[in-house]
Every structure is written in structure tokens, then in C-alpha cells.
Amino acid sequence: MKLTVIKSKGMALITLGYHILAEYHLVQEQLKNIYAIPSFNNGLRWFGVLFVHSGIYAGSVFRFSILLPENFPDDTALPTVVFSMPILHPHICPQSKVLDLTPGFKKWNRDQHHIWHLLRYIQAIFADPESILIEGPQLDVVLNMEALDMLTNNRLEYLQLAQEQAISSQGHMYDRPETDDPHYIVMEPYRADRHLKFMKELDSASWWEATRIDSSMPAEYLGQIEDTTRELDEEEGSQRVKSLNGAK
């Protein structure tokens, strides 16, 4: 019985790894100005950065995390999107910094929804917060009623605060990473001596061949899944030895 459980855990980790890899490929193909990547240590946590170039929030640079349910993608529960800083927006809780996803998703459907849909929704709420409100839930259940009231009745003040917020977000672009996870998205000021060399490397065929991802195999960020599966195999082998010794 225990051997069956160990095998099931190993297969579940491998299956999850391929799901996460597939989602990451779709994210790379679908969107611009918003970036997200799964954590190296935990594929159910993603690091993201959004660059807003127009509208009320123009100039903003917002970091966020996506936390996927444990049984993703089969779980119908919605993922959780949490921003790293408080943001003035009707659909973002000023205390928890959690984004309300219900205007765009009633529940998660693995046949219809992907991570890039979440990212597109995040872009949409900042591109035009009022259009989301029209199609969203009842106005008395938004997460930040104060922001909604200001957006509706005192738009000039809302614009001013949003721009102050944009300037503040730019000031945190180069903050030290909040985690030592190697996939945390790090930004640094432009340096010609370093970045021109890097751009030349990007143009080289050798760099492309060295970094090309084979879609038939898990990417490096799923290395932890391989390590865990190896540990499960070792434990399974140990259990078999014990069973044989007990049978003698």
C-alpha cells in the first residue's frame, strides 16, 4: 500500500511539472509588458512584474505573486494574486494587497483557463479600471470601496494619487530580492559596459542553441521535481528491501 502511495506522489509531481512548463510556454507566447515565471523551488508559486505604459497608472511597475491551488490545474478554486505594495484600485484589497479575480473568473476551468488569462486580466484592470467595473460584480462588494468612490466622484484626486503611486513603484524597481529563489525577477539600472556585451551574446547562434528549451523535457526550473522523484524512488527501493527481508 505504501509503495503505491509513493508511486502516486512521484507521478503527481511529474505531471504537475509538465503542466507548469506548458503554462510557462504559453505565457511567453501570449503577452507583452507583463512577465511571470514559476519559482525554482515551488512551481505553484509564480513571480511576476507588470509595466504599465498608458492610462491612469502609466509609468507604474508592479511586482506580484501568483499562488496556485495545490491540485492545479484540476482544482476549481481560483489562484491568488498578491501585489508586493499597496495599490489604489477598486479590486485590490488595501490591507492584504490581494486582487479580486471574480470579475473575470467565476471558478477555474482547466479546459478554458491558463495562467496567461490571469496576466491579461491583471493588465486589463490597470489599462481601464472602469470597464472592468461595468462587467464585474455588484459595486457594493468591491474590495476597496474608498478607491471606487474616489474614481467615480473625484477623478482628479484619483489620477493624482495613481501617478504618485507610479513614481513610488519606480523607486522600488531595483530593490533587493525578497527571496533567494533563483527565478525571482531581478532588475538593475542600465550599464553599457555590461548590457551591450549581453545583447551581443543574445544575437549569437551559440547562445540560442545553449539556452533553447526542448519542449519534450522539463525545464531547469523543474529541477526540484526531478530531485524529489529521485528521493521517492530511493524510498521505494528501501521499502522493497525491507519487505523482502521480512518475507525471509
C-alpha contacts under 8 A as a table, 3 or more apart, distances in Angstrom:
res1	aa1	res2	aa2	distance
1	M	4	T	5.24
1	M	5	V	6.52
2	K	5	V	5.08
2	K	6	I	6.27
3	L	6	I	5.11
3	L	7	K	6.25
3	L	236	E	6.02
3	L	239	Q	7.34
4	T	7	K	5.13
4	T	8	S	6.14
5	V	8	S	5.04
5	V	9	K	6.22
6	I	9	K	5.20
6	I	10	G	6.29
6	I	232	L	6.29
6	I	236	E	6.78
7	K	10	G	5.13
7	K	11	M	6.20
7	K	232	L	7.61
7	K	236	E	7.97
8	S	11	M	5.20
8	S	12	A	6.03
9	K	12	A	5.07
9	K	13	L	6.26
10	G	13	L	5.26
10	G	14	I	6.37
10	G	228	T	7.72
10	G	229	T	5.29
10	G	232	L	6.51
11	M	14	I	5.09
11	M	15	T	6.04
12	A	15	T	5.12
12	A	16	L	6.04
13	L	16	L	5.11
13	L	17	G	6.10
13	L	225	I	6.21
13	L	229	T	7.46
14	I	17	G	5.00
14	I	18	Y	6.49
14	I	225	I	6.66
14	I	226	E	7.75
14	I	229	T	7.79
15	T	18	Y	5.31
15	T	19	H	6.36
16	L	19	H	5.03
16	L	20	I	6.16
16	L	72	F	7.59
17	G	20	I	5.19
17	G	21	L	6.16
17	G	43	G	7.24
17	G	218	P	6.89
17	G	222	L	6.22
17	G	225	I	6.90
18	Y	21	L	5.00
18	Y	22	A	6.09
18	Y	218	P	6.41
19	H	22	A	5.17
19	H	23	E	6.21
19	H	73	P	7.66
20	I	23	E	5.06
20	I	24	Y	6.18
20	I	38	P	7.62
20	I	43	G	6.48
21	L	24	Y	5.10
21	L	25	H	6.35
21	L	218	P	6.56
21	L	219	A	6.89
22	A	25	H	5.22
22	A	26	L	6.43
23	E	26	L	5.17
23	E	27	V	6.29
23	E	114	H	6.64
23	E	115	I	6.22
23	E	116	W	7.66
24	Y	27	V	5.08
24	Y	28	Q	6.39
24	Y	36	A	7.98
24	Y	37	I	6.70
24	Y	38	P	7.54
24	Y	115	I	7.94
25	H	28	Q	5.24
25	H	29	E	6.46
26	L	29	E	5.14
26	L	30	Q	6.06
26	L	116	W	6.74
27	V	30	Q	5.45
27	V	31	L	6.44
27	V	35	Y	7.90
27	V	36	A	7.40
27	V	115	I	6.86
27	V	116	W	5.06
28	Q	31	L	6.63
28	Q	35	Y	7.99
30	Q	116	W	6.83
31	L	34	I	6.66
31	L	116	W	7.36
31	L	120	R	7.45
32	K	35	Y	7.47
33	N	50	L	6.20
33	N	51	F	5.35
33	N	52	V	7.33
34	I	48	G	7.28
34	I	49	V	5.78
34	I	50	L	4.41
34	I	51	F	6.13
34	I	119	L	7.13
34	I	123	Q	7.67
35	Y	48	G	5.40
35	Y	49	V	5.33
35	Y	50	L	6.51
36	A	46	W	6.34
36	A	47	F	5.41
36	A	48	G	4.10
36	A	49	V	6.57
37	I	46	W	5.35
37	I	47	F	5.49
37	I	48	G	6.61
37	I	183	H	6.96
37	I	184	Y	7.93
38	P	42	N	7.22
38	P	43	G	5.18
38	P	44	L	7.04
38	P	45	R	5.83
38	P	46	W	4.07
38	P	47	F	6.23
38	P	183	H	7.15
38	P	221	Y	7.44
39	S	42	N	5.20
39	S	43	G	5.50
39	S	44	L	7.54
39	S	45	R	5.65
39	S	46	W	5.45
39	S	47	F	6.68
39	S	181	D	6.69
39	S	182	P	7.78
39	S	183	H	5.58
39	S	184	Y	6.99
39	S	221	Y	7.14
40	F	43	G	6.72
40	F	181	D	6.37
40	F	182	P	6.50
40	F	183	H	5.78
40	F	221	Y	4.60
40	F	222	L	6.51
40	F	223	G	7.52
40	F	224	Q	7.16
41	N	181	D	6.94
41	N	221	Y	7.69
41	N	222	L	8.00
41	N	224	Q	6.23
42	N	45	R	5.76
42	N	224	Q	7.92
43	G	46	W	6.99
43	G	222	L	7.35
44	L	66	I	7.93
44	L	67	L	5.91
44	L	68	L	4.90
44	L	69	P	7.15
44	L	70	E	7.20
44	L	72	F	7.88
45	R	65	S	6.91
45	R	66	I	5.70
45	R	67	L	4.76
45	R	68	L	6.30
46	W	65	S	5.53
46	W	66	I	4.95
46	W	67	L	6.57
47	F	63	R	7.72
47	F	64	F	6.31
47	F	65	S	4.85
47	F	66	I	6.64
47	F	183	H	7.73
47	F	184	Y	6.09
47	F	185	I	6.80
48	G	63	R	5.70
48	G	64	F	5.08
48	G	65	S	5.79
48	G	66	I	7.54
48	G	185	I	7.23
49	V	61	V	6.94
49	V	62	F	5.65
49	V	63	R	4.44
49	V	64	F	6.19
49	V	185	I	7.55
50	L	60	S	7.91
50	L	61	V	5.65
50	L	62	F	5.13
50	L	63	R	6.41
50	L	123	Q	7.61
51	F	59	G	7.19
51	F	60	S	6.06
51	F	61	V	4.80
51	F	62	F	6.74
52	V	55	G	7.98
52	V	57	Y	6.35
52	V	58	A	5.11
52	V	59	G	5.61
52	V	60	S	5.29
52	V	61	V	6.51
52	V	123	Q	7.86
52	V	126	F	7.43
52	V	127	A	7.61
53	H	57	Y	7.75
53	H	58	A	4.71
53	H	59	G	5.60
53	H	60	S	7.53
54	S	57	Y	6.73
54	S	58	A	4.35
54	S	59	G	7.35
54	S	127	A	6.88
55	G	58	A	5.29
55	G	126	F	7.64
55	G	127	A	5.73
55	G	128	D	7.05
56	I	126	F	7.47
56	I	127	A	7.35
56	I	128	D	7.75
56	I	159	L	6.03
56	I	162	A	6.60
56	I	163	Q	7.42
57	Y	60	S	5.79
57	Y	126	F	6.35
57	Y	127	A	7.44
57	Y	162	A	5.80
57	Y	163	Q	6.39
57	Y	166	A	6.44
58	A	163	Q	7.42
58	A	166	A	7.06
59	G	163	Q	7.77
59	G	166	A	5.55
59	G	167	I	7.22
59	G	170	Q	7.63
60	S	163	Q	7.96
60	S	165	Q	7.35
60	S	166	A	4.10
60	S	167	I	6.93
60	S	169	S	5.89
60	S	170	Q	6.50
61	V	166	A	6.93
61	V	169	S	5.48
61	V	170	Q	5.90
61	V	173	M	7.07
62	F	83	F	7.14
62	F	84	S	7.44
62	F	85	M	7.70
62	F	169	S	6.52
63	R	83	F	5.89
63	R	84	S	5.59
63	R	85	M	7.69
64	F	81	V	6.78
64	F	82	V	5.45
64	F	83	F	4.07
64	F	84	S	5.52
65	S	81	V	5.71
65	S	82	V	5.29
65	S	83	F	6.37
65	S	84	S	7.71
66	I	79	P	6.72
66	I	80	T	5.65
66	I	81	V	4.65
66	I	82	V	6.59
67	L	79	P	5.64
67	L	80	T	5.02
67	L	81	V	6.47
68	L	72	F	6.31
68	L	78	L	7.70
68	L	79	P	4.70
68	L	80	T	6.61
69	P	72	F	5.27
69	P	73	P	7.80
69	P	75	D	6.60
69	P	77	A	6.81
69	P	78	L	7.37
69	P	79	P	6.03
70	E	75	D	7.70
71	N	74	D	5.73
71	N	75	D	5.18
72	F	75	D	5.32
73	P	76	T	7.85
73	P	109	N	7.90
73	P	110	R	5.56
74	D	109	N	7.66
74	D	110	R	6.18
75	D	108	W	7.04
76	T	107	K	5.51
76	T	108	W	4.42
76	T	109	N	6.10
76	T	110	R	7.95
77	A	107	K	5.92
77	A	108	W	5.79
78	L	101	L	7.59
78	L	105	F	7.68
78	L	107	K	5.77
78	L	108	W	5.36
80	T	98	V	7.14
80	T	99	L	7.42
81	V	98	V	5.74
81	V	99	L	5.53
82	V	96	S	7.66
82	V	97	K	5.57
82	V	98	V	4.43
82	V	99	L	6.24
83	F	86	P	7.15
83	F	87	I	7.92
83	F	97	K	5.40
83	F	98	V	6.45
83	F	99	L	7.67
84	S	97	K	7.25
85	M	97	K	6.86
86	P	94	P	5.75
86	P	95	Q	7.37
86	P	97	K	5.64
87	I	92	I	6.80
87	I	94	P	6.76
87	I	97	K	7.16
87	I	165	Q	7.42
88	L	92	I	7.27
88	L	94	P	7.31
88	L	147	A	6.19
88	L	161	L	7.81
88	L	162	A	6.75
88	L	165	Q	7.97
89	H	92	I	5.42
89	H	129	P	7.64
89	H	144	N	6.74
89	H	147	A	5.72
89	H	148	L	7.31
90	P	93	C	7.78
90	P	129	P	7.84
90	P	142	V	5.99
90	P	143	L	5.96
90	P	144	N	4.58
90	P	145	M	6.27
90	P	146	E	7.65
90	P	147	A	5.19
90	P	148	L	5.04
91	H	99	L	5.84
91	H	100	D	5.31
91	H	142	V	5.78
91	H	143	L	5.20
91	H	144	N	6.23
92	I	97	K	5.80
92	I	98	V	5.58
92	I	99	L	4.51
92	I	100	D	6.24
92	I	143	L	5.82
92	I	144	N	6.38
93	C	96	S	5.60
93	C	97	K	4.94
93	C	98	V	5.46
93	C	99	L	6.61
93	C	100	D	7.90
93	C	143	L	5.02
93	C	144	N	5.77
94	P	97	K	5.48
94	P	143	L	7.84
94	P	144	N	6.66
100	D	103	P	7.27
100	D	142	V	7.97
100	D	143	L	7.13
101	L	104	G	5.73
101	L	105	F	5.90
101	L	106	K	7.95
102	T	105	F	4.80
102	T	106	K	5.28
102	T	107	K	7.79
102	T	136	G	7.60
102	T	137	P	7.48
103	P	106	K	7.35
103	P	132	I	7.12
103	P	133	L	7.90
103	P	135	E	6.98
103	P	136	G	4.28
103	P	137	P	5.87
104	G	121	Y	6.91
104	G	136	G	7.32
105	F	108	W	6.83
108	W	113	H	6.57
109	N	112	Q	5.40
109	N	113	H	5.60
110	R	113	H	5.50
110	R	114	H	7.19
113	H	117	H	6.29
114	H	117	H	5.38
114	H	118	L	7.07
115	I	118	L	5.19
115	I	119	L	6.52
116	W	119	L	4.91
116	W	120	R	6.10
117	H	120	R	5.10
117	H	121	Y	6.19
118	L	121	Y	5.08
118	L	122	I	6.27
119	L	122	I	5.00
119	L	123	Q	6.30
120	R	123	Q	5.06
120	R	124	A	6.15
121	Y	124	A	4.94
121	Y	125	I	6.36
122	I	125	I	5.53
122	I	126	F	6.82
123	Q	126	F	5.54
123	Q	127	A	6.08
124	A	127	A	4.99
124	A	128	D	6.11
124	A	129	P	7.27
124	A	132	I	7.53
125	I	128	D	5.61
125	I	129	P	4.66
125	I	132	I	6.23
126	F	129	P	5.68
128	D	131	S	5.69
128	D	132	I	7.00
129	P	132	I	5.43
129	P	133	L	6.57
130	E	133	L	5.04
130	E	134	I	6.51
131	S	134	I	5.25
131	S	135	E	6.79
132	I	135	E	5.47
132	I	136	G	5.72
133	L	136	G	4.87
133	L	137	P	7.26
133	L	139	L	7.53
137	P	141	V	6.96
137	P	142	V	7.42
138	Q	141	V	5.82
138	Q	142	V	7.39
139	L	142	V	5.82
140	D	145	M	7.45
142	V	145	M	6.09
142	V	148	L	7.94
144	N	147	A	5.46
144	N	148	L	6.49
145	M	148	L	4.94
145	M	149	D	6.06
146	E	149	D	5.17
146	E	150	M	6.23
147	A	150	M	5.13
147	A	151	L	6.05
147	A	158	Y	7.73
148	L	151	L	5.09
148	L	152	T	6.11
149	D	152	T	5.18
149	D	153	N	5.86
149	D	154	N	7.56
150	M	153	N	5.26
150	M	154	N	4.79
150	M	155	R	6.20
150	M	157	E	7.25
150	M	158	Y	5.95
151	L	154	N	5.86
151	L	155	R	4.89
151	L	158	Y	5.71
152	T	155	R	6.30
154	N	157	E	5.66
154	N	158	Y	6.47
155	R	158	Y	4.95
155	R	159	L	6.13
156	L	159	L	5.16
156	L	160	Q	6.26
157	E	160	Q	5.06
157	E	161	L	6.20
158	Y	161	L	5.23
158	Y	162	A	6.03
159	L	162	A	5.05
159	L	163	Q	6.19
160	Q	163	Q	5.26
160	Q	164	E	6.29
161	L	164	E	5.02
161	L	165	Q	6.08
162	A	165	Q	4.97
162	A	166	A	6.21
163	Q	166	A	4.84
163	Q	167	I	6.33
164	E	167	I	5.24
164	E	168	S	6.27
165	Q	168	S	4.98
165	Q	169	S	6.13
166	A	169	S	5.10
166	A	170	Q	6.36
167	I	170	Q	5.22
167	I	171	G	6.48
168	S	171	G	5.12
168	S	172	H	6.85
169	S	172	H	5.32
169	S	173	M	6.68
170	Q	173	M	5.23
171	G	174	Y	7.48
172	H	175	D	5.25
173	M	187	M	6.53
173	M	188	E	7.73
174	Y	186	V	7.36
174	Y	187	M	5.58
174	Y	188	E	5.52
174	Y	189	P	7.40
177	P	180	D	6.88
177	P	184	Y	7.04
177	P	186	V	6.86
179	T	184	Y	7.17
180	D	184	Y	7.51
181	D	184	Y	5.62
183	H	221	Y	7.72
190	Y	195	H	6.95
191	R	194	R	5.51
191	R	195	H	5.79
192	A	195	H	5.25
192	A	196	L	5.45
193	D	196	L	6.21
193	D	197	K	6.88
194	R	197	K	5.60
194	R	198	F	6.47
195	H	198	F	4.86
195	H	199	M	6.10
196	L	199	M	5.10
196	L	200	K	6.38
197	K	200	K	5.23
197	K	201	E	6.44
198	F	201	E	5.03
198	F	202	L	6.34
199	M	202	L	5.03
199	M	203	D	6.51
200	K	203	D	5.19
200	K	204	S	6.59
201	E	204	S	5.24
201	E	207	W	6.19
202	L	207	W	6.20
202	L	208	W	7.06
203	D	207	W	7.58
203	D	208	W	7.87
204	S	207	W	5.47
204	S	208	W	6.66
205	A	208	W	5.11
205	A	209	E	6.27
206	S	209	E	5.21
206	S	210	A	6.12
207	W	210	A	5.09
207	W	211	T	6.19
208	W	211	T	5.35
208	W	212	R	5.78
209	E	212	R	5.37
213	I	217	M	7.99
213	I	219	A	6.69
214	D	217	M	5.71
214	D	218	P	7.90
214	D	219	A	7.78
215	S	218	P	7.26
218	P	221	Y	7.95
218	P	222	L	6.07
218	P	223	G	7.91
219	A	222	L	5.64
219	A	223	G	7.35
220	E	223	G	5.27
221	Y	224	Q	7.34
222	L	225	I	5.42
222	L	226	E	6.97
223	G	226	E	5.23
223	G	227	D	6.42
224	Q	227	D	5.04
224	Q	228	T	6.12
225	I	228	T	5.08
225	I	229	T	6.08
226	E	229	T	5.10
226	E	230	R	6.21
227	D	230	R	5.14
227	D	231	E	6.38
228	T	231	E	5.06
228	T	232	L	6.30
229	T	232	L	4.98
229	T	233	D	6.21
230	R	233	D	5.04
230	R	234	E	6.24
231	E	234	E	5.09
231	E	235	E	6.19
232	L	235	E	5.03
232	L	236	E	6.08
233	D	236	E	4.97
233	D	237	G	6.19
234	E	237	G	5.08
234	E	238	S	6.22
235	E	238	S	5.02
235	E	239	Q	6.25
236	E	239	Q	5.11
236	E	240	R	6.34
237	G	240	R	5.10
237	G	241	V	6.39
238	S	241	V	5.21
238	S	242	K	6.37
239	Q	242	K	5.12
239	Q	243	S	6.15
240	R	243	S	5.00
240	R	244	L	6.21
241	V	244	L	5.16
241	V	245	N	6.17
242	K	245	N	5.13
242	K	246	G	6.08
243	S	246	G	5.10
243	S	247	A	6.27
244	L	247	A	5.12
244	L	248	K	6.59
245	N	248	K	5.40
